[in-house]
């Protein structure tokens, strides 16, 4: 009996992947530097070294391109949050790492926060993406809290879901204030708030540094 054919990724597939990556990279750079609404599809295509028709072959519009940019950055950050069992202190350290990276690229931070705010409008193309994104963040934070409660590092009377929401609120709230008035050191202020938060819930009263 002849073996069934299996499709292999040929050079054309790899070339297509490379073109998509180049487009997303160009869009990330332009959206960060000039803003989403101020950047045209034609400009992204030119920056990526392709035609507008070529870009639209891979992304069926500017909104789809925006979602690809957001997902690409999320994937680059996600690996460090893959093991919630490491506990709350480790998770907060990773959040601070991301805040430091974002502070070095305020344009990208602005893109995330302004799109998240706009996504609260019914029917916004990024609404489902941000709903799931924040859900994942809250659940992962809560899992880290539960892990710390299980080891005795965090008090048993602490609500993991409430604390998980608080971590998101502190980070995003400070980032928004910093974008509006960057007159304070964002990573340092975020670190200070996380340290206070951890001291308030840890069983031994310790902060980020045990």
C-alpha angles and dihedrals in degrees: 000000000000116000116250114255117254121206114236126200104252131195090273091059091050090047090052090050089051092050092049091049091049091050093049091047091051092046091049091053096045097042089050095047101038107015132254098269094045094053119081126211088239091057092050090049092051091047090051093049097245139100126265088247090052092051092049089052088066100032121031095216146335094285091056089050091052091052090050090053092050093047092047092056092044091053090051090054099038100077094071090056096049097104112053089172088080086077141231099301092055092045092052089051090054092048088054090052090055092046090054091050091048093048087057089055107037092167091064091045089053090050092055096045098043092046091048090052092047090048089068086075111097112255096018110151092232096047096099091044095054094041089057093040094055091042090054092048094050093046093047091048091049091050090053090051091050090051090053092047089052092054093045094246092116125042116263093231092065116108106229094204094051092047091047090056091046092057090054092045094052095048098043094040093053092045092054092048091049093051090052094044115008094191096124137055103264100198092046093048091047090048091051093051092047090049091052091046093051093047088054095054106029117104093232097036093248123147135209091312108053 
